[in-house]
């Protein structure tokens, strides 16, 4: 049985890479700002250097984003938790509405919901195709389709509500020229391009131990943490029956062009906590995956390096479906986000779960 810690690098402790747009860029319309990315006039933010997530194509009310399905994002079962997909989805949600905003008009994500059709695995590339549904004076609504690029399979769908903030007055004077932002040189590749720590737990661990025991051994350091821990610092600290506490440093590596933690990274934290709460009631040999989640954002999270804490619990558990909730607080004890979600036990599928299509009535083999 696989035991012991690992000496893999902890990326979130490294000096951060990336930059932020010139504030004068707010003097441009939303579509003009986004097209400046394609002209290399804006340095990629830290989150891009960490994960490879990046906006790619824009139209009037449309936006696409891409992110490698890196093994760095894998959980202990070797899957990408649904919350990690929120990082690429959040780009598509926001940018599709931003394409329709006038100059000097900031916005922020207020709510995000995702539904998952099948588990996501490392390898290849994920695409989020976003579409603005409504762009008003104070509210923007958008949806996004999450696609596994190589197979062109739909793996998830989501919607988002954005708060469109009052226009900046006076509006910044837009730059006259768009100088090319030359990427800085580094001695090592960006984190998502490096060799992934081999800390995914083997099948024999999942078949022999109940989820609560696996999690307890990980907290005690007797089993290794998943690869995503070494990328982000996310880690469980306490667990009981149906409950778990997870911390994540508010690292600048997780920052978006707004200089705040990207909303999708908060979704990742909430989803991780909710899935681990389900893990505490999961029998040996029984796989489980997330079906859906919803997160309401209450306040921004600055990259101050202090821990964000997610506390999750199983609200209801049946034979097939478990309903969970989570609460994220900052280091000052203030609530940053509230989340709910549902997960499915894949009884009879074992670990890792085979390629199944998820449905509320139970899993079915992919045709």
N, C-alpha and C positions, 0 to 999 in steps of 0.2 A: 504494500500500500504506500502511496506517495506521501512523504512526510517532510517536515522541515521548512525553514525559510529559504530565501534565495538572495543572492547578492546583486540582483538586477538593479540598474540605475533608476533613481527616482527623479523623473524628468521635471516635476513641478518645483524642485529645489534649485534647478539651474537658472542662470540669468535669462530673463525673458527675451524673446525675439519678436520683432514686428514693430509697426508704427500706426499712426492714426492720421486721418485726413486733416488738412489745413482747415481751420474754422471758416475761412473765407469761402470754402466749397458750399456752405449753406446758402450762399447767395445765388446758387444755381437751382434750377428746378430739380425735382427728384430724379427724373429720367436723365437729365444731363449729368448729375452727380454719379449715377450708377454707370453711365457710359464711360466716365473717366476711369473706372476700373479697367475697362477693356483697353484703354490707352496707356496703362501703367502710370497714370498720374497720381495714384494714391497707393501708399505702401500697404501691403497686406497686414491685417491685425494679428496680434499674438495667436488667436484661436486658429487661424489658418496655418501658422507654422507648427502648431501642436498637432492638428488633426488633418490638415489638407482641405478642410471645408472652405468653399469659395463660391461666390456668385459668378455665373458664367454668361448668361444671355438674358436680354431684356427687351420688352416691347411695351406697348400701351396697356398697362394692367396685367402684364405677364412677366414672370421672372423664373429662371432656372438656376439651381445651385447643385454643386457636386461635392462629394466627400468620399475618399477611399474607405472601403469597408475594412479598415485596418484591424489586424489582430491585436493591436494595442487597445482597442475598444472592447475586447472580449471579456465576458464574465467568467466565473470559475467553471462553467459548463462549456465554454468555447463558443458561446453565442453572443451576438450584439443585443443587449437589452433595448427594449423599445425606446427608452428615454434617450439613448445615445443618438437615435435617428432624429430626435427633435433638434439636434444641432444643425443639421442640414435643412430640415423642414422649416425651422424658424427663419433662416435666411430667405427662403422662397416666400414665406408668408409676408415678411416685412417688405422685401424688395418689390413684390408685385403691387402693393399699395403705394410704396414710395414713388413708383414710376408715374403716378397720377397726382402727386403733391406739387403745389407751387413752391417757389423759392422761400427760404427762411421758415419752413414749416417742419418742426421736429415731430417725432412720434415715438411711442413705446408700446411694447406688447402687453396687453392686459389679461388675455386668456388664450390658452392653447389646448386643443383636444386632438388626440390621435387614436386611430383604430388600426390594429395590425391584422394582416391576412395570413402571414406565415412568419416563422422565425427567421431572423436575418443572421447570416453566417459571415465570418471574415473571408476576404478575397473579393477581388473585383472592385467595382465602383457603384456608389449609390447616387441617384439623381432625384431631386425634388423639383417637380414642375408646379409652379405657383400661379394662381389666377386671382386677381382682385374681384370680389363679388360686389362690393359697395365701397366707395370712397367719399365720405361726407365731410362736413366741417369739423366734427369732433370724433367720429368713429369710422374705422375702416374694417371691413370684413374680407377675409381671403381664405382660399382653400389650397391644398397641395396634394399631389399624388407622389408617393414614394415608390421608386422603380429600381429594381436590380438591373443595372445597365446591360450586362452581358447577356442575360436571358430575356430581357425586356419584360420581366414579370412584375406585376404590381404587388408590392409587399405591405403597403399601408396607405392610409388616406387620413387627412386631417383638416381642421379649420382653425382659424385664429381671429380674435377680436383685438384690434389695435386702438389705442387712444391717440388721436391726432391733437397735438398740443397747440396752444395759441402761437401765432406767427411771431417771430423775433422782430422787434421794432426798435431801432431801425434795422433793416435787413443788411447783412454783411455785403460789402462790395465784392463781387465774384472775381476770381483771378483772371487776368487778361490772357495768360498763357498757362498751358498745362505741361509743366516740365515732367520729363520721364523720371519716375521714382526708381532709381537703380537699386536692385536688391543687394543688401549687404552680404559680405562673404563671411562664412563661419567655418570653423575647423571640423565640424561634424555635420552630418545631414540633419534636416529638420526631424523632430522626434518620430513622426508617423512613418518616416522612411527608414528608420533604423530596425535592427533585428529585434523581434518581439520576444519578451521573456517567456520561457516555456513553463508557465505556471498554471495552465489549465489542468484541472484535476482529471485523473484518468477514470475510465468507465468503472473500474473495480471499486473506486472510492464511493461513487454514487450508488452502486448496487449493494454495497455492504453497510453503509452508514445512512441513518436518517438525516434529513436536512439540518435539524437542530444540532446534531452532533458535529456535522461538518463545519457549521458556522461557529460553534463553540471552539473547535480546534483551531480554526483560522484566527479567532480573536486571541487565543492563547499563544499563537505563533507555532503551533504544531503542524499545521498545513499551510501552504503558501497562499498569499492573496492572489487575486486574478490579475491579468495584465493591465487592466484599466486602473488598478491601484497605482502602478508605477508611473502611469502617465499623468494622473490627476491628483493623487493622494487620497482618493475616496476610500473609506474604510469603515467597517462596522466596529462599534466600541462596546455595545451591550446588546443582549438578546434574551428574550423570554419566550414563552409559548404564545405565538401570534404577535409578538412585538419586537421591534429592533430600533436601535439608534445608530445612525451613520453620520460621520463627519466628512467634510471636504474642505480643504483650504481654499479660501477665496483668492486664488492665485491670479496674477495678471496674465498668465498663459491662457486663461479662459475668457479674456476680454474681447469684446467686439469693437468695431470702429467707434462706438459711443464712449469708449474708455471704461465701460461697466461690464460686469459679467454678462455674457450673452444669455438670453432667456432659456435657450435650449440646454445650457449646462445646468441650470437649476432644475429643469425637467429631468435631466439625467440623474441628478441627486435624489429627487423625489421618487423616481421610478425604481432606482436601485434599492432604496429603503423599503418600498412597498413589496418588491419581489423578494427581498430577503426576509420580510415578515412572513410571506407565504412559505418560504423555504423552511422556516421553523416548525411548520406543521406538515411538512412533506415527508411521507414514509420513504424508507430506503427503496431505491429502484424506480421511484415515481418522478417522472419529469414534470416540469411546470413552465409555462410561458405567459407573458403578458398579453392580454386581449385588447385593452384600451386604457387610456388615461386622460385626465383633464386636470389642468393646473391653472389656478388664478394667481396672478402676480400682484402683490400688495405694495411692495417698495423695491427700489433698485438695490443691487448688491455691488458695492465698489470693490475693486481688487486690492483690499487692504492686507491680504495675507493671513487674516485670522480665520478661524474655522466657522463654516456654516454647519448647522446641525439639523438633520432630518430625523424626526421621530415618526415611525409608521406603525400601524396596527392592522390586524385582520379584523374587519368589522363583521363579516359573515363568511362562513366556509361550508360549502356543501360537498357532495361527492365529486363534482366536476368543476364548479366555479367558486372562486374566493373573491370577496370584495374587500378592498383595502382603502386606507386613507393615510395621508402624511402631512406633516407640518414642518416647514423649514424656518428656522430662526437664525438670525445673525449672532455675532459674538456678544452683542449687547442685549440679547434676549428678545429682540423685536421680530415679529413675524414677517418673513419675506415672501412666502408663497404657501398656498394650501392646495392639496392635490387629492384626487380620488382615482381609483383604478380597479380593474378586474383582471383576474388571472385564471388560467385553465390548467387543471391537472391532466396530463397526458398519460393516463393509466394504461399500462400495457405497451407503451412505446419505449420505455427505458431511456438511459442517457448515453450519448446525446440523443435528443429526439429526432426521429426520422423526418423527412421533408413532408410536412402535413399542412393542409389548409385549415385555418382556424375558423370556427363558427360557434355561435352562442350555444348551439345544441350539442357541441362536442366536435372533436377533430375528425377529419376525413382524409384519407390518403389523396395525394395529388394525382390527378388523372394524367 
